[in-house]
Amino acid sequence: MKNTDIENLFKDTVLGHPAGLFVLFFTEMWERFSYYGMRALFVLFLISSITDGGFGWAKADALSLYGTYTMGVYLTPVFGGLIADKLLGYRWAVILGALIMTLGHAAMAVETPLFFYIGIGCLMVGNGLFKPNMTSIVSYMYKNHEEKKDGAYSIFYMGVNAGAFLGIMLCGYIGENYSWSWGFGLAGIFMFIGMLQFYFTQNIFGNIGLSPKKMKELNLSTIGKDGDQDFVEEASEEEVSSKVVFDRLIAVGVFCVFTVFFWAAFEQAGGSMTIFAEEYTQRNLTGINSTIFKYVDALLTILPLGIITYVLYLLFKKTFTKFAIGNIILSISFVIIWGIVGWKIYRDFSNDSIEVNATWFGILNSLFIITLAPFFSKWWESKYNLSGTMKYALGLLLLGLGFGFLAMGSQGIVAGEPVVKVSMFWLIAAYLFHTMGELCISPVSLSYISKLVPAKWIGFMFGVYYLFIAMGNKLAGTVGSYIEEIEKAYSISGFFLIFTIIPIAAGLIIAGLSPVMKKLMHGVK
């Protein structure tokens, strides 16, 4: 990839970043819409009685399958990264992965055990092709602008959570109040839209993400032409000693190990925290409380969607003349979303009282990210920026404190006695601290891997990183499946106390490793 090719991407910018970043923003947004929208319903659907349209599973079995599924979602990127690096290229890997995931959501909407498992399998495979290669494209776009990478990944991560916010809210709402099938099906519709938008706009990335065969042809065709020297110079600039490469890979390995601790606790959101919201949280609101919630919920829906629509408008101004079809498809998706949002708000205000959906609390993580990501992005670009190691430490500490709120709020719940309903405050506070912890770790991890790993290994190493996330996700489901046993033996407060102590301890340990990590990273900041 020549320097001049990359610099061309920075000629058309949106909010100080290449317009191509926001094409990825919206593609990732619809993929996350589908993933988190389905995930919000996953456990609730499995444990719901057959008369309510579910499978009537035990909580332990549902949480165990949830852990296996989320593990698979992050395990397959190891192979997806390799396939893209060696055969398909990043772009076609993304397109093929999105198509397979669309088929997976369609299968789940059938609501039979066979098709449910087929759907899970398709989602695992499709995500493996999609996820690591989206982040690889971002990495290549900022090859000559390392100082802007942290901010770019934070904006990209804002797109991730914009999709999660809308997916959890709308798929969860439709699934719980109308039909499980329609909830799962809606996730598939927007996955398909995201694929089409990316396909028709992919040329905005220039030569980035093409197949290895195509790149070889392009490189051969430029021999002897102006600009070929740029390619040679870039290749020589990337060469570093084997010891430096080895040390940096060790640093990546340390980050990956502590990632397991983070996700094992964080992914309780789709399992034990959803069950806590369903069974132990006061969600029936009447009178003035019902009215206040309706207005707050409407604002929480309209304002973020309005901001995202404005970003879409900015992208249109820069790219519509060159990529009309992709922009039209994207605009149609927003028309559909605004229509569903309008229907939801009208339906809520038509009732005097309201029962807050258990899936509703899942939007808080995404809402807080949409709100806080710009501030964290500016923080990482300022003179007060922390090292990668200290960002990890801070993220784990904040995650542990979030579970501390749940442990404190659930102290009055005693196993064997009538269920005590606690205030929604405890879940809201937990999600706030979890979100701040996530912003310190997840987007920053992507940025640091792209800085520390040699360019030719980026796709594979992103896959390895997701392998460790897979371990954390499976561990989350495994530990979460013991929620009833731990509650009976101790208390629900004791269950959440486990997730308070372990992340805080891990955060203190990696903070102590900061001087060692600084040496291993050899100047990468």
N, C-alpha and C positions, 0 to 999 in steps of 0.2 A: 504494500500500500504506500503510495507516494505521498510526501508531505503536501504537495500542491492539491492532491485530491481531497485530503482531509480539510485543508484550509478553505476550500470552496464551500464546505458545509457551513462555515461560519459567516458567509456573506449574507444569508437571510436568517435573521435571528428573531426569536420571540422571547421577551423578558430576559434578554441577555444571553440566550442559549440558542443553538441551531434549531431551526424549525423541525428537523428530523427527530429531535429529542421528544417533541410533542406528538409526532406521529406514533412513536413508541409509547408515549404516555397514554394515548387513547387506546391503542391496541392492548396494552397491558391492563388498562382500566376495565375493558370488557371481558378479558380473560379472568381477572380477579372477581368481577361481578359474578361470573358463572361459578367459579370455585367457591367463593365465600357464601354465595347465595345457596348453593347446594349444601355446603358444610353446615350452615345454620340449621338446616332441616334434618341432617343425617341422623344424629342420635335421637332427636325427638320423634322422628318417623319410626325408627326401629323399636323404641320402647312404648309407643302408643299402642293401645289395644286394637285388636283386629276390627272391632266394631267401629272404631274411629278411623279406620283406613290404614293403620300401621301394621307392623309385623308382630307386636306383642312380645318383644324380646326382653330378657332380664337386663338390668343396667350394666352388669359386669360384662355380658356378652356384647352389648352394643358398644361400650367403650373400648373393649378389646378390638373389635372390628374397626372402629374409628381410628385407633392407634395404628393398626396394620395398613389401613388405607392411606393415612397421612404419611406414614413411613414410605409406602410405595410411591407416593407423589414426589417425594424428595429423593428417593433412591434411583429412579429411572433417569434423572438428568445426568448421572455419570456416563451412561451409554449414549444419551442424546447429544452430549457435548462431543463425544468421540465421533459419532456418526456425522455431525455437522462439520467437524474439523477435517475429516478424512474423505467425506463423500458428498453430502448435500449442500454444504455451506449454511451459514446462519439463517439466511432468508427462507429457503425452502424447508428447512427444519421447522421454523416457526409456522409456516403455512400448513405443512402436513400435520404438525402437532395440534394446531387449532382445529383442523378438520376432524381428526380422530376424537378430540374432546367433545366436539359438537355431537358426534354419533354416541358418545358415552352418556351425555346428558339426555339425549333422546331415548336411549335404552332405559335409563332410570325412571323416566316418566311413565313407563309401562306399568311399574309397580308390581312386578312379580319377582320372586327370588332369583330365578335364572337371569332375567334381564337386569336385575339390580347388580348382580355380580359381574355380568358382561359390561355394564356401564362403569363400574368401579375399575375394571381392567383397562377399558379404553381411556379413562381419565388418567390413570397412572402412566400409560404409554405416551399419550398425547402430551401430558405435562412434561415428560422427560425430554421430548423433542423441543418443546416450546420454551421452557423456563430458562435454562442456562444460556440459550442462544440470543434471547432478548437482551440479557445483561452483557453478553459479549459484544453486541452491536454498539451499545452505549460506550463500552470500554474503548473500542476502536475509534469512535467519533471524537473522543477526547485524548487521543494519543499524544498530541502536541500541546495539550492544555491541562496538564496534571493538576494545576492549582484550582481548576474549576470542577474537578471530578467529584469531590465530596458534595458540592452544591448540586451538580447534575444528578447524582444518584438520589439525593434527597428529593428533588423535584420529581424524578422518575418514581420514587417511592410514594410520593403524594398521589400519583396516578394509580398506583397499586391500591392505595387505600380509598381513593375516590370510588373505584369499582367495588371494593369490599363493602363500603358504606351503602352504596345503592343496592348491591346484591343482597346483603343481609336484610336491609329494610324491606325491599319489595318482594324478593323471593320468600323471605321468612313470613311476611305479612300475608301473602297469597296462600302459602302453604299451610299456615296455622288457621287461617280464617275461611279459606275457600276450598282448596284442593291441594293435596300433596303433589299430584301429577302436574298441575299447573305451575306450582312452585319450582319443581325440577325442570319442567319444560321451558319456563322463562329463562332459566340459566343457559340452556342450550341455544336459544334464539339469539341472545346477545353474544355468545361465543362465536356464532356463525357470522354475525355482523362485524365483530372485531377482526376476524380472518379476512373478510372481503375488503375492509378498509385498509388493512396492511398490504394485501395483494396489489391493489390498484394504486398504492402510493409508494411502493418499495423503491422505486428509482430515485427517490429523494436522497437515498444514502450513497449515491454514486457507485463506487466499486466495493463498498463495504458489504460483507456478508455473502458475496458470490461464492459459487462452488469452487473448490480447489482447482478443478480442471479449467474452469473459466478464468480464474485468476492467473493460472499458468499461461494461458493463451494471451491474456492482456499484457502480462509482463514480457513475453517474448515479442509481442508486436511493438513494444516501446523501445526495444534495443536500438541504439543509434539515433533516437529522437530526442528532442529537447525535453528536459525534465527527468530523463532516466537517471541522471546523476543524483537527483533527490532520493530515489529509491536506494541507490548504493550507499549514500551517506546515512540514511535512516537505519539500514541494516547494520552498518558498522557501529552506530551510536548505541544500538541495543546490546552489543556484545559486552558481557561482564565475566569476571572469573567464575570458575566452577564453585569455588568456596563461597563467594557472595551469593550465588544462586542457591547453594545448599543451605546456607544460613537463613536466607529469606523464606525458603520452603519450610524450614523448621518453625519460623515465626508464624507462617500460615497455619501450620499444624497445631500450634498452641492456640491460636484463635479458634480453630475448628473444634478443639476439645472443649473449650469453654462455651462454645455455641451449643453443645449438647445440653449443658446445665440450663442455659437460657430457655431453649425451646421445650425442654421437658416440663418446665413450669409454665411457660407462656401459653402452650397449647392446651392448658386446662380450660381455656376460653370456649372451645368447641365441645368440651365434655363435661367435667364436673362443675364448672361455673355455669353452664347452661342448665344443668340439673338443679343447681342451687337457685338459679333464677326461677325455674319452673315450680319448685316445691317449697322453697323456704323464704321467698321474697314476696312482700305485700305488693300486689300488682293490680288489685281491684280499686279503682278510683271513682268517686262519685262527687256530685256537687261542685264546689269551687275548685277542688283538686283535679277533678276530671276536666274542667274547662281550662285550667292553667296548663295541664299537660297537653291538651289538644293544640293550644296555641304554640307552646314551646316545641312540640313535635313538628308542627307545620313549619315553623321557622327553621328548625334544625334540618328539615328536608329541603326547603326552598332555597335558603341562603347558600349552602355548599353547591347545590346543583346550579344556582345562578352564577357562582364564581367559575365553576367548571365550564359552563356555557360561554362565559366571557373569554376564557382561554381558547375555547373552540373558535370563537369569532376572530381572535388574534391570529390563530393558525390559518384561518380562511384567507385573511388579508394577504398572507405571505405565499400561500400555496395553491389557491383555488384555480388560478389560470393554468398552472402546469398539471395539476392533479385533480381535475374536476370530479371524476367518477368517485374517487376515494372520499372526497369531501362531501359529496352528495349523500353517499351511503352513511357517513358519519352523522350528517345532519338529520337523516331519517331516524337514526337510532335515538337522537335526542328528542325528536318530536314524539316518538313512542314513549320514552321515559317521562316526559312532561305530562303526557296523557295519563299514564298510570299513576303518577304522583297526584294529579288533580282528582282522579277517581278515589284514591285512598283518603285524601283530606276530606272530600265531600262525604264519604261513607262514615268517617270518624265523627264529623260534626253533626251527622244526622242522628246520632245516639246520645242520650242524656248521660250515661255512664260509660266507662271504658275499662277494659282489662288490658293492661300493657302486655304485649306478647313477650314470651320468654326470650325469643330471638332478638327482640328490640335492643337489649343491652349489648349485643354484639356490635352494633353500629357505633358505640361510644369509642372504641379503639380507633376506628377509621375517622370518626369525626374529630377526635383530638389530634390525630396525625395531620389531617387536612388543615387544622387550625395552627398547629405548632411547627409543622415541617418547615415553613419559610423562616421561622425564627432560628431553628436549629441549623438550617442551611447557612444563614448569615453568620451564626456563631462559628461554624466550622471554617468559614472564609475569613474570619476576623483575626486580630492579633491574640485573642484570648482562646484560640483553638487548642483543644487538648490532643495529646498523642493518641494513637489508636488503642494502645493498651489501657490508658486511663478512661477512654470512652467505654470500653468493654466493662471496666470495673464499675463505673458509674451506672451503666445500664443494668447490671446484675443487682446492684444495691437498690435501685429504684424498683425493679421487679419484685424483690423480696419485700420491700416496704408495702407494695400494693397488696400482696397476700397477707401482710400484717393487718390491714384494714378488714379483710374478710375473716381472719382469725378472731379479731376483736369483736366484730359485729355479730358473729355467730356463737358467742359464748353462752347466750341464753337458750340455745337449742340443745335439748337433751334427748338422747336416743331412748325410745320406748315410751315417751310421753307425747301428748298431742303436739302436732307440728306447730312451732312458733314461726310466725311470719315477721321478718325483720325489714327494716327500712331499705328503700332502694339506694340510699346514700352510700352504703358500704360497697355495693357493686360499682357504682359510679366512681367512687374514690379509687377503687382497685384498678379499674380500667384506665383512669388518668395516669397513675403511676406506672402501670404496665406500658402504656403508650410512650411515655417519656423514656423508659428503659429501652424500648424497641428502637426509638429514634437514635439512641446512642450506639446501637449494635447492628441492626439489620442492614440499613443502607450503607453504613460505614464499612461493614464487612465486605460488601461487594466492591467498594472503592479500593480498599486496601489490598484485596486479592489481585485486582487488576494492576495495581502498582508494583506488587512484590513478585508476581509470576512472569516469567518470560512470555513474550507475545504469542509464540507458537503453541504454548500450553494452556492458554487462557480458557478455551472452551472446556477442556478436560478438567482443569482445576476448579472451575465453577461447579462442574459436576461433582467433584470430590467434596467441595464445601456443602453441597446439598445432600451428600451422603451422610455427613455428620448431623445435618438438620433432620434427616430421616431417622437417625438413631434417637435424637431428642424427641421426635414425634411419637415413635413407638414406645419409648419410655414413658411419655406423657399418658398414652392410652393404657399402658400396663399398670402404672401406679394409680391412675384415675379409676381403674376397674375395681380397686379395693376400697372405694369410698364408703360403701355400706358396711364392710367389715371393720374399718377403722372407726367409723362413727359409732358402731355398737360397742366396740372394745374401749374406746376413749370418748371422742366427740367429733362433730363436724369441725369444730374449732381446731382440734388437734390435727385433723387432716390438712387444713390450710396452713397450720403452723409449720408443717414439713416444708412447704413451698416458700415459707418465709425465711427459715434458717439456712437452707442449702444455697439459694442464690446469693444471699448476703455473704456467707462464708466463701463462696467461689469468687465473688467480687473482691473481697479483701486479699485473697490469694493472688489473683492476677495483677492487682495493684502492686503487690510486693515484687512481682516479676518485671516491673516496668524497666529498671535499668538493664536487665538481661535482654529484654525484647528490643530495646533501643539499639543495642550492639548488633543483634541478629538482623535488624532491618537495614543496616548499612546506609543510613542517610535518608531513607524513605520516610516522609512525614505525612 
